[in-house]
C-alpha cells in the first residue's frame, strides 16, 4: 500500500478522503502546512498531498527529491505557490482543476448580497433586540452593471447568476471564450462602467495586483469589489486606502494576499495581527471570509475523488490528465504537450 503524506489536514478533509479511499493508500495526516521545515515529515512516503497555502519552493522540492518522493497532488485548482522551475524533472505536480465552480460563484453572489443589503449588520443588530432600519439601505441589483474579470468555469457560472438578477454583465479575459455570448470589453472600459467588479481569474504575473491604485482611480465612485479567486489580485493597501476615502463602496474578500499565515486557522486568542487585514476587517463595509468559497459537501467529495484518481493514474503509469508541467506554465498552450488537455 502506497503511503501518502497529507499536509494541512482539517477535519473536513478526512471525511471524503477516508470514505473514498477504499484502502488504496495509507494517509499520514499532518496538521502542519507544507514548507521547508515540515517537508521532511513526508520521509518514507511515496507521495504527498498539499493545499493552496502550502509553500512548495525549491527547498521543499529538493527535500522531496532526496527522499524519493516523486509526486505531489495539490487538492486545489491554484498552483501559484509552486516553484515549477525547481520541480522540473524532479517532482510531478497534479491538481484538481475543477471541484465545484457553483460553490465559488454562489459564495461570491452571497458576499455581494450580504454587503449590499447589510445582512451582516442586521443579523448583529437583531441579536441585541435592535430592530432599527437606519443605515441598512441597499440598492437593486437589477439593471446594475457588473464587471467580471476572468471567464473560466467559475466566471461563466457567476455571469449566469448575475444575469438571473437582471444585471448588465460585461467581462474581461486575457483569452476570451469564443462563441460564448459574453460581452467582452477592455479592462479600462470594465473599470469605468462597472458598479460592481467580481474577480474570477488565476494569479499570474499578468494579473498580480490587477486591482491597484491606478486601476481604482479609473473606477466609479462607490464601486463594490468581490474577490473569491486569489488574494494577490488586489493590492491590499490600495484597497484599504480607497475604502477609507469612499472611492470603493464595499469589498467582499474570501481571499487575502497574505492569507497563508492566517486563513484556515483559529487565531482568536493571539495578539499578533496583520495590520492591513485587521484594518480591513474593522470596516463595516468590508466582509472577509477565510477562503471558504469552495467549502461545500459536493466540492469536498469532488476534491477527494479527483485527487485519488490523480494518484491512481500516476502510480499505474497512466496518462496524467491533471498534471501541471513546467513548460506549459512558462508558455501556456492550447493543449499540454504531455497530455490531451490543457494544464490550466
N, C-alpha and C positions, 0 to 999 in steps of 0.2 A: 504494500500500500504506500503510495506516494505521500510524503509529508509536506505540508504547506504552512509557512509562517503567515499568519493573518494579522496584519498591523492595524492599529487604531480601532480596535473592536469595541462596539457598543452592543448593548443587549438586543437591540432591534436587528442588528446584523446577523446574529446567530439564528434567528427564527427560521428563515427560509434556507440558509446555507445548511443547517442541520437537517431540515426536513427533506431537502432535495439531494443531499449528498449520497445517500444510499451506500455508505461505507466505501466510496471510491477513494476518498482522501482522508488523511488524519490531519486535522487542523490544529496548529499551535496558536491558539487565540492569545493575542497580545494587546493589552490596553495602550501600550506605548505607540506613539506616532513613529513612522519610519524616518530615521535620519542617520547621520554618521555615527552617533553613539549607540543606536539601537539596532543597526544593521546586522551586527554580529549575533543577535538573538535568533537569526534565521539559520545559523550554523547547524548542519546536519539535516536540513530540509532540502527538498528537491525544487521548490519554487516558493514564491511569496505573493501575497495579495496586499495591495495598498489602496489608499484613498486619496481624495482630491487635495488635501492639505499636507500630505506627507512630502518629505524632501528627498527626491531621487536625483542627487547630484553625482559628480564624478567620484567622490569618496565612497558613497554608498554603493555605486555600481562596481567599483573595484573590490570592495569587501565581498559583495555577492559573487563576483567572478572568481576571486581567490578561494571561495568556499564552494565552488562548483554549483552555484545557483544560477540556472540559465534562463529562467522565465519569471517575469513579473506581470501579474494580472491586475490591472487597475480596475477596481469595481466602480468606475465612474466614466463619464464621457471625456472630461477635460484632461489635458496632459501637459499643460504649460509648466508643471512642476518637475518635469523630467528632462534631464540633460541627454538629449538623443545623440549628440556627437560623441559623448563618452560611452554611451550604450552600444554604439555601432559595433557589430560583430562580437559583442560580449554578453549582451542581455536582450532577450526577446521581450518586447513590450506589447501587451494586449490590452484592450479596453472594452468597455460596454458603450457602444456608440449611441444607443437609444434605449432607455428603460421605461420612461413614461413621459412623453412630451406633453401629454394632457396635464399631468401633475404640476409641472413647472408653469405652463401657460395659465392654468387655473389659479395658481398661487399668485401670479403677477396681477391678474384681474382682482383677486381678493384684496391685495395690498392697495390697489387703486381705489376700490370701493370703500375700503376702511378709511383711507386718508380723505377721500372726497366727502363722505357722509359723516366723518368724525365718529365712527363707530367705537373706536378705542376710548375716546373721551366720554361718550355716552355710557359705555359699559362701566367705567370707573365712577362716574357721577351717580348712577342709579344704585350702585352698591352702597353708597353713602346716603341714600334717600334724597338725592338731589335730582329733581326731575325738570330742571330748567332747560330750556332750549337755546338760551343765549350762547352764541359762539359756535353753534353747530350747523351753520348754513353751508350747504354744499352747492353743486351745480349739476344740471342734467348732462349726462354723458352723450345723450342723443344730439347729433349734429356737430359735436366737437371733433377737431382734427387730432388724430393720434399718429405719431411718427414711430415706426417700428424699425429699429436698426438690427438687421440680421433676419433672414427669412428662410432658415432651415426648418426642420420639422416643428420645433417649438414656436418659432416665429410665425409660421403659417397657421398653426392652430390658434395662437393668440390673435392673429388677424381675423380669423373666422369668428371668434368670440366677440371681438370688438365690433365687427360688422353686425352681429346679433343685437348689439345695443344701439345700432343705428349710427355708428360713428363713421366719420370720413377717414379712411386709412390711407396713409402714404408710407412709403418704405424706402430703405436704402440697404444695399448689399454690394459687397465687392464683386460677387458673382451672382447677378440676378437670375431668378428661376424663369426659364423660358416658358412661354405659353401658360403662365400661372394666373393671369388676370390681375396680378398685383400692380398697383400704381407706384412704379419706382420714380424717385426724384433724386436730385443731387443731395449730398449731405447738407450743404448750406441751405438749400430750399427746405429741407426737412426741419432744420433748426429754426428757420424763420417762421414757418407756418404752423408748427405743432403746438397744440395746447397741452399735450401730454406726450412724453417720449418714453418708450419702453425698449430696453436693451436685451437682445437675444442672440448676440454674436460671440464667437470664441475670443479668447485673449491671445493676440499675436502682437508682433512688433508694429503692425499697421493699425491695430485697434487699441493699443495701450493708451490710456488717458484720452480716449476719443471724446469724452466729456471733460473739458478743461476750461481754464479761464477764458480763452479766446472763443471757444465754441459756445460757452454760456452767454457771452456778450451778444451773440447772434440770435439768441432765443427770445421768445415773447416774455414779457414780464409776467411773473406768476406761473410759469410753466411747471408742470408736475413731471418728475423723473422717477421711473421704476427700473430697478436693476435686479434681475434674478439670474444673471448669467455669470459674470466674473467681476470681482471687486476691482481689479486693475483697469477696468474700462473707464473708471471715474477717478479723476484727481480729487481725493477726499478733501484736501484743504481748500481747493477752489469751490467745491460743492458747499462746504461749511460757510465760506465767505458769502456765497450767493444766497444761501438760506438766511444768513444774518442780515443781508441788505434787502431781502424781499424779492430779489430777482427771480429766485426759484421759490415757487409757492409751497411745494411739498416734495418729499422724497421717500420712496419706498425701497429699502435696501435689504435684500436677502443675502447679499454678499458684501464683503468689505476687503479692500486691497491688502490689509494687514491682518486678515482674519485667522490665519493659521494658528496663532498662539491663543486665540480666544474662542472661536466658534467650535461647537460640539462639546464644550467643556463647561462645568459649573464653576464660575469664578465669583460667586456671590459673597464669599467670605474673605476675598483677597482685597487688599488695599491698593495694590499696584494696578494702575489703569493705563489704557491707551488714551491719551489726551484728546485726540481728534474724535475717536469713536465715542468717548464719554460725552463730548460736547454735542455730537450728532444725536445721540440717544436722548439727551436732555431737551431737545427741541420738540415742542408739541406737534409740529407739522412734519415730523420725521418718524417713520415706522421702520424699525430694524428687526428682522428675524434672522435666526442663526443658520443660514444656508439649509432651510428645511423645505425648500420648494419641491424637492424630489421625494419627500417623505410620505409616500402613500403605500398601502399594502401591495398594490399592483406593481409599483416601481421596485419595491424591495424584492418581490418574487422574481421579476424580470432580471434584476441585477444578479441575483444568485444563479438563475438559470443560465444566463449568458456567460458569466464568469466561469462556471463549472464547465460549460461547453468549450470555452476557450482553452481551458486547461486540458480537457479531454483531447482536443484536436492537437495540441502541442505534443503531449506525451505519446500520442498514437501516430504522430508523423503526418497528419492530415493537413491540407491547405489551411492557412490561418486567415480566416475571413476578417478578423478584427485586429490584426497586427498593425501597429504604427511603426513605420520604418523611417530611418534617418533621412534617406534620400527624398522621400515624399514630404517630410516635414520641411526640408530645405527648399524644395521646389515642387509645390503641390500640383499633381497631375489630375487628369480626369479619372484615371484609374491607376491604382497602385501597381508598380512594376512587379510586385511579388504575389499579388492576389488578383482576383477577378473584380474586386470592388475598390472603392476609394478608401484611403487610410482614414480620412476625416472629412 
